[in-house]
Amino acid sequence: MKKVKKTAIITIVFLFALITAGEIYSDTALTEEYQQDLFDRLNHLRGEGPRPASLENLERPICGTSVAFEAFINRDRLDGAYKISTVMQGRDTTLECSYESPDGHFLIHYDTTGVNAVYKPDLDTLAGGDGIPDYVNKVGEIADSVWTYVVDELGFPPPPRDDFYPAGLDSTYDIYIEGLGSAYYGATYSDMLVDSQSVTSVLVLDNNYNFPPYNEYDGDPRDLNRRLDAVRVTTAHEFFHAIHFGMDWTEWEGDEAMSARIYWWEMSAVWMEEMMYDDVNDYYGYLPYFYEYPWIGLRNFTSSAPLAFHPYGAVVFPIYLTERWGDSTIVRKIWEQCRDLGVGPQFGEAVDNAVYEVSGGTHRLVDAIREFSVWNMFTGNRADRAPAGLGYSEKEFYPIIPDTAMFVFNDYPFVVTNRNLIDSFSTRLPEIYGTNIIKLEETYLIPDSLGFNFYRSAIHSTLDWNVSLIGFPIDDNADAIVQMNVFEGPNIDQYVITGTE
């Protein structure tokens, strides 16, 4: 056998059947402990209470839409004061000032004094000194530009109008600027049901974004614009949630913890940040929490750190879809499918249909997940080893999947017994749309060929397995060799890598 490679990485992608519908636990009693924690998280989101214990380990802020939505879907099962706290929860009627955005799409509510006072309320240099704080003027400009891009250019429907009930005030979309808790960038609150899949909403932004890296120029002339970078990505993110609420607010999965897994909402909302503000790259901070856990699937959603950041880091999936087919409409097509397929979570089928359409019938969801897993191997210092046409446009800036997230072997032959398999793999069992990676080092020690035998229990005999092979030649300047799909399906028993491969 020729010594053509020193390392081979076999990427094993475990694909399960199409997603089963999520359950809404409408008959499950809410415990006092759960209700108190939800109440504490809502208070912190509003800036009215300390960071609760359940959020203590968050290393950076996240979107508050999930906790607001959690209160919305559980509102009829909350007790007493807990229930009262969710009524019109996003509308802060104490804010004394309002400003209509230049294009007339938004009504922005704000304060110039007190705990909700906007950044430098006396700074009024824009529009000839119009009596409106510059921070508020810029929020209006940014919000209008987001509307133009999302609605007019990408073709998403605008959020539902809220002028059919008193709290909605008029046909403009309401933005509230408040002093939010330190765990949150902003939030979109569902407000009033329109029909079985559509609900009105309001958007909440922070009043000063006084946290790293957006306060790095504090006291410097660049300070306002840097904080406005946070406004930019947050407005793009939260306004896209307003679109989600209008298109299909039922696109979520429930669990026994009474929470709502809105994984597709979050990964697509972060995608919108990148689409509109490519140079801000706030999402880079979430990527390690995706790449360090490749076995965690795209449907994972939790409020506990570190995996609380995983759905945001999973933005690389819609980025992959967009860049792979050069089609910025694919995310809209997926959301349209979610809506058109009806009430309930439809993510798997929606992506499958959209991929089939944009690929001209050559690819399905199973093909996209397989290829997506291979793209994720070519980031950071592996980016320049990617074959032509494979990998993200910003892949060199993404973190790598570390060896600690792989199963690494460098001595041959090796046998993984049933006992070892349980010990080695039980903590990294691949979730739906997750990946296991086996890395083979020092493959020149293999005299001729390397065989793999696959064992599975009877209850898992119908699951689809997809296996791709990536070889890194010993020449560090040579592209990797990729076999995208060496085999697939439920009936995988053995595979042999020969010396010629």
C-alpha positions in Angstrom: 0.0 0.0 0.0 1.3 3.4 -0.9 1.7 5.9 1.9 -0.5 8.5 0.4 -2.3 9.7 3.5 -1.4 10.2 7.1 -4.9 10.9 8.3 -8.4 9.9 7.2 -11.5 11.2 8.7 -14.7 9.3 8.3 -17.8 11.4 8.8 -20.7 9.3 9.8 -24.0 11.0 9.6 -27.0 9.4 11.3 -30.2 10.4 9.7 -33.5 9.4 11.1 -36.9 9.4 9.5 -38.8 12.6 8.9 -39.5 14.6 12.0 -42.4 13.4 14.1 -44.8 16.1 15.1 -44.1 17.9 18.3 -46.6 17.7 21.2 -48.2 20.5 23.0 -48.6 19.5 26.6 -51.8 21.3 27.2 -53.0 18.9 29.8 -49.9 18.9 31.9 -50.1 20.8 35.2 -47.5 23.5 35.7 -45.5 23.1 38.8 -45.0 26.0 41.2 -41.3 25.7 40.7 -41.7 26.0 36.9 -44.0 28.9 37.1 -41.7 30.8 39.4 -38.7 30.2 37.1 -40.7 31.4 34.1 -41.9 34.5 36.1 -38.3 35.2 37.1 -37.0 34.9 33.5 -39.8 37.2 32.2 -38.9 39.8 34.9 -35.3 39.6 34.0 -36.1 40.0 30.3 -38.0 43.2 31.2 -35.1 44.4 33.3 -37.3 44.1 36.4 -35.4 41.4 38.3 -31.9 39.8 38.7 -30.7 37.0 36.4 -32.4 33.9 37.7 -30.4 30.7 38.6 -31.5 29.0 35.4 -29.7 31.7 33.3 -26.6 32.1 35.5 -24.2 30.2 33.2 -25.0 32.0 30.0 -21.7 33.5 28.8 -23.3 35.9 26.4 -26.8 37.3 25.7 -29.4 35.5 23.7 -32.8 36.2 22.1 -35.7 36.6 24.6 -38.4 35.5 22.2 -38.3 31.9 23.5 -39.1 32.8 27.1 -41.8 35.3 26.0 -43.3 32.6 23.7 -43.2 30.1 26.5 -45.3 32.4 28.6 -47.7 32.9 25.6 -48.3 29.2 25.0 -48.7 28.5 28.7 -50.8 31.5 29.6 -54.1 29.7 30.2 -52.4 27.3 32.6 -50.6 29.8 34.8 -51.9 30.5 38.3 -52.8 33.9 39.7 -50.1 36.5 39.6 -48.1 34.4 37.1 -51.0 34.6 34.7 -51.4 38.4 35.1 -47.8 38.9 34.3 -48.3 37.6 30.8 -51.2 39.8 29.7 -50.1 42.0 26.9 -46.7 41.3 28.2 -44.6 43.0 25.5 -46.4 46.4 25.6 -44.8 48.8 28.1 -47.4 51.5 28.5 -45.2 53.4 30.9 -42.9 54.7 28.1 -43.8 58.4 27.6 -42.4 59.1 24.1 -43.0 57.8 20.6 -41.5 58.3 17.2 -42.7 57.1 13.8 -39.9 55.8 11.5 -39.2 57.8 8.3 -40.9 55.2 6.1 -43.9 55.0 8.4 -43.6 51.3 9.1 -42.8 51.5 12.8 -43.9 53.3 15.9 -41.0 53.4 18.3 -41.8 53.9 22.1 -39.1 55.1 24.4 -38.1 57.2 27.4 -35.5 59.9 28.0 -35.4 59.6 31.8 -35.5 56.7 34.3 -34.4 53.1 34.0 -35.5 52.9 30.4 -33.8 56.0 29.1 -32.2 55.5 25.8 -28.5 55.9 25.1 -27.5 59.6 25.5 -31.0 61.0 25.4 -29.7 64.5 25.0 -27.6 63.7 21.9 -29.8 65.2 19.2 -27.7 66.0 16.0 -29.7 64.2 13.4 -32.5 65.5 11.2 -31.4 69.1 12.1 -32.0 68.5 15.8 -35.6 67.3 15.7 -36.0 66.8 19.4 -35.6 63.1 19.0 -32.6 61.4 20.5 -30.1 60.2 17.8 -30.3 56.7 19.2 -34.1 56.7 18.5 -33.6 58.3 15.0 -31.1 55.5 14.1 -33.4 52.8 15.4 -36.1 54.1 13.1 -33.7 54.2 10.1 -32.4 50.7 10.9 -35.9 49.2 11.3 -37.1 50.7 8.0 -34.0 49.3 6.2 -34.7 45.9 7.7 -38.4 46.0 6.5 -37.2 47.0 3.0 -34.8 44.1 2.8 -36.9 41.4 4.4 -40.3 42.3 2.9 -39.5 44.2 -0.3 -36.4 42.4 -1.4 -36.6 38.8 0.0 -40.3 38.7 -0.5 -41.5 37.7 3.0 -45.0 38.8 4.0 -45.1 41.8 6.5 -46.2 41.0 10.0 -49.9 41.0 10.6 -51.5 44.4 11.3 -52.6 45.0 14.9 -55.0 47.8 14.5 -58.1 45.6 14.9 -57.9 45.8 18.7 -57.3 48.7 21.1 -53.8 47.8 22.3 -52.6 47.7 18.7 -53.1 51.5 18.4 -52.7 51.8 14.6 -51.3 49.9 11.6 -47.7 50.7 12.3 -45.5 47.9 13.9 -44.7 48.7 17.5 -41.1 48.7 18.8 -40.4 49.3 22.5 -37.0 50.4 23.7 -36.4 49.3 27.3 -33.6 48.5 29.7 -33.5 44.7 29.3 -31.9 42.2 31.5 -28.2 41.3 30.9 -29.1 37.9 29.4 -31.0 39.2 26.4 -30.4 41.2 23.2 -34.1 41.8 22.6 -37.4 39.9 22.1 -40.4 39.6 20.0 -43.6 39.1 22.0 -46.7 37.4 20.5 -49.7 39.5 21.1 -53.1 38.6 19.7 -54.2 35.6 17.7 -55.3 36.3 14.1 -56.0 32.7 13.0 -54.8 29.2 13.7 -51.3 30.0 12.4 -50.9 33.7 12.6 -50.5 36.0 15.6 -49.6 39.7 15.9 -46.5 40.7 17.8 -44.4 43.6 19.2 -40.6 44.0 19.2 -38.4 45.0 22.2 -34.9 46.4 21.9 -32.4 47.3 24.6 -31.9 51.0 25.5 -28.1 51.1 25.2 -26.5 47.6 24.6 -24.0 48.3 27.3 -22.1 45.0 27.1 -19.1 43.7 25.2 -18.2 44.0 22.4 -20.7 46.8 21.7 -19.5 49.1 24.5 -15.8 48.8 23.6 -15.7 52.5 22.5 -17.4 53.9 25.6 -16.6 57.6 25.7 -15.2 57.6 22.1 -16.9 59.2 19.1 -17.3 55.7 17.6 -19.4 54.6 20.6 -22.9 55.2 19.1 -22.3 53.4 15.9 -20.7 50.4 17.6 -23.8 50.1 19.9 -26.0 50.5 16.8 -24.3 47.3 15.4 -26.1 45.5 18.2 -29.3 47.3 17.2 -28.8 46.3 13.6 -28.4 42.5 14.1 -31.1 42.5 16.9 -33.6 44.3 14.8 -33.0 42.0 11.8 -33.3 39.0 14.1 -36.4 40.1 16.0 -38.2 41.4 13.0 -37.8 38.1 11.4 -39.4 36.5 14.4 -42.3 38.9 13.8 -42.5 37.4 10.3 -42.5 33.9 11.8 -45.4 34.8 14.1 -47.3 36.0 11.1 -46.5 33.0 8.8 -46.8 30.1 11.2 -46.5 30.5 14.9 -47.2 26.8 15.3 -43.8 25.8 13.9 -42.4 24.6 17.2 -42.1 21.4 19.2 -43.1 21.0 22.8 -41.5 19.0 25.6 -42.2 17.9 29.1 -40.4 20.9 30.5 -43.3 23.0 29.1 -40.9 25.0 26.9 -41.2 25.5 23.1 -38.3 24.3 21.0 -38.2 27.0 18.3 -34.9 25.8 16.8 -35.8 26.7 13.2 -36.9 30.2 14.3 -33.6 30.9 15.9 -31.3 29.5 13.3 -33.2 31.3 10.6 -33.3 34.6 12.5 -29.5 34.5 13.0 -29.3 33.7 9.3 -31.2 37.0 8.6 -28.6 38.9 10.7 -25.9 37.6 8.5 -27.8 38.2 5.3 -28.4 41.8 6.1 -25.3 42.7 8.1 -22.6 40.5 6.8 -19.8 42.6 8.4 -21.1 42.6 12.0 -20.7 38.8 12.5 -22.2 38.7 15.9 -23.1 35.0 15.2 -19.4 34.1 15.3 -19.7 34.0 19.1 -22.3 31.2 18.9 -20.4 28.9 16.5 -18.2 27.1 19.1 -21.3 25.8 20.7 -22.3 24.2 17.5 -18.9 22.9 16.3 -17.9 21.4 19.7 -21.0 19.2 19.8 -21.4 17.7 16.3 -23.6 14.9 17.6 -26.2 17.3 18.8 -29.0 17.6 16.2 -30.5 20.6 14.6 -33.7 20.1 16.6 -32.0 20.6 19.9 -33.3 23.5 22.0 -32.7 24.2 25.6 -32.3 27.2 27.9 -29.4 25.7 29.8 -25.8 26.6 29.0 -23.8 25.7 27.0 -26.3 24.1 24.6 -28.6 27.2 25.0 -26.4 28.7 22.3 -26.5 25.6 19.9 -29.6 26.8 17.9 -27.9 30.1 17.2 -24.7 28.4 16.1 -26.9 26.2 13.9 -27.2 29.2 11.7 -24.6 27.4 9.5 -27.4 25.1 8.3 -29.4 27.9 6.5 -26.2 29.5 5.5 -25.2 26.2 3.9 -28.5 25.9 2.1 -28.2 29.5 0.8 -24.6 29.2 -0.3 -24.8 25.7 -1.7 -27.5 26.6 -4.2 -26.8 30.3 -4.5 -30.4 31.0 -3.7 -31.4 33.5 -1.0 -35.0 32.5 -1.3 -34.6 29.0 0.1 -35.3 30.1 3.7 -38.5 31.8 2.5 -39.5 28.7 0.6 -39.0 26.6 3.8 -41.1 29.0 5.9 -43.8 29.0 3.1 -43.8 25.2 3.3 -44.1 25.3 7.1 -47.2 27.5 6.6 -48.7 25.6 3.7 -48.3 22.2 5.3 -50.6 23.3 8.1 -50.7 23.6 11.9 -47.8 22.1 13.8 -44.1 21.5 13.3 -43.2 20.7 9.7 -39.5 21.5 9.6 -38.3 18.2 8.1 -40.8 18.0 5.3 -40.6 21.7 4.6 -36.8 21.6 4.2 -37.1 18.4 2.1 -39.6 20.1 -0.3 -37.6 23.3 -0.6 -34.3 21.5 -1.2 -35.9 19.4 -3.9 -37.3 22.6 -5.6 -34.1 24.7 -5.5 -31.9 21.8 -6.6 -34.0 21.0 -9.6 -35.0 17.6 -8.2 -31.5 16.3 -7.6 -31.4 16.6 -3.8 -33.6 15.9 -0.8 -33.1 16.7 2.9 -31.1 13.5 3.4 -28.6 14.7 0.8 -28.4 18.1 2.2 -27.7 16.9 5.8 -25.0 14.6 4.5 -23.3 17.4 2.5 -23.8 19.8 5.4 -21.9 17.5 7.7 -19.0 17.4 5.3 -18.9 21.2 4.9 -18.6 21.5 8.6 -15.2 19.6 8.5 -13.7 22.4 6.4 -13.5 25.4 8.8 -10.7 27.2 10.6 -7.3 25.8 9.8 -8.9 23.1 7.6 -10.7 25.6 5.4 -7.9 25.7 2.8 -8.1 21.9 2.4 -11.7 22.1 1.0 -12.1 20.8 -2.5 -13.3 23.4 -5.0 -17.0 24.4 -4.6 -17.2 22.9 -1.1 -17.4 24.9 2.1 -18.7 28.2 3.5 -17.7 31.6 2.1 -16.4 32.6 5.6 -15.2 29.1 6.5 -11.7 30.2 7.5 -13.2 32.3 10.3 -15.3 29.5 11.7 -14.0 27.3 14.6 -13.0 23.7 13.8 -14.6 20.6 15.2 -12.0 19.6 17.8 -10.6 16.2 18.2 -12.3 16.0 21.6 -15.6 15.9 19.7 -14.5 12.9 17.5 -13.7 9.3 18.1 -9.9 9.1 17.4 -8.0 5.9 16.5 -4.3 5.7 15.7 -3.4 2.0 16.4 -4.4 -0.9 14.2 -6.1 -3.2 14.3 -8.6 -2.0 16.8 -11.8 -3.6 18.0 -14.7 -1.8 19.6 -16.5 -4.3 21.7 -20.1 -4.0 22.8 -18.9 -2.9 26.3 -16.5 -0.4 24.8 -19.2 0.8 22.5 -21.5 1.6 25.3 -18.8 3.4 27.3 -17.4 5.3 24.3 -20.5 6.3 22.4 -23.3 6.5 25.0 -22.5 10.2 25.8 -22.4 11.1 22.1 -25.3 9.3 20.6 -26.2 11.2 17.4 -29.5 13.1 17.6 -31.7 13.6 14.6 -29.7 15.6 12.0 -26.5 15.1 14.1 -23.1 13.7 13.2 -20.6 11.3 14.6 -17.0 11.6 13.4 -14.4 8.8 13.4 -10.9 10.1 12.9 -8.2 7.6 11.8 -4.7 8.9 12.4 -1.4 7.4 11.1 -3.2 5.4 8.5 0.1 4.4 6.9 0.2 1.8 9.6 -2.7 0.0 7.9 -1.0 -2.7 5.8 -3.7 -3.2 3.2 -7.3 -2.4 4.2 -9.5 -1.4 7.1 -12.9 -3.0 7.6 -15.8 -1.7 9.5 -18.6 -3.8 10.9 -21.8 -2.0 12.0 -24.0 -3.4 14.8 -27.4 -2.1 15.7 -30.3 -3.2 17.8 -33.5 -4.5 16.3 -35.4 -1.4 17.3 -33.0 0.8 15.3 -32.9 -1.5 12.2 -35.0 0.9 10.1 -33.0 4.1 10.7 -31.1 5.5 7.8 -27.4 5.8 8.2 -25.3 7.9 5.8 -21.5 7.7 5.7 -19.1 10.0 4.0 -15.3 9.6 3.8 -12.8 12.5 3.9 -9.1 11.8 3.4 -6.4 14.4 4.1 -3.3 13.8 1.9 0.1 14.0 3.7 0.9 17.0 1.5 -0.6 19.9 3.6 -1.1 21.9 0.4 -3.3 19.3 -1.2 -7.1 19.4 -1.2 -8.8 16.8 0.9 -10.4 13.8 -1.0 -14.1 13.5 -0.3 -16.4 10.7 -1.0 -19.7 12.3 -0.1 -21.7 9.1 0.3 -19.9 5.8 0.5 -23.1 4.1 1.6 -26.5 4.9 3.1 -29.7 3.3 4.3 -30.7 1.0 7.2 -28.9 -2.2 6.0 -25.3 -1.2 6.6 -23.3 -4.2 7.8 -19.7 -3.8 6.6 -17.5 -1.4 4.8 -13.9 -1.8 3.8 -11.4 0.9 3.0 -8.6 -0.6 0.8 -5.1 0.7 0.1 -6.1 2.2 -3.2 -8.6 4.5 -1.4 
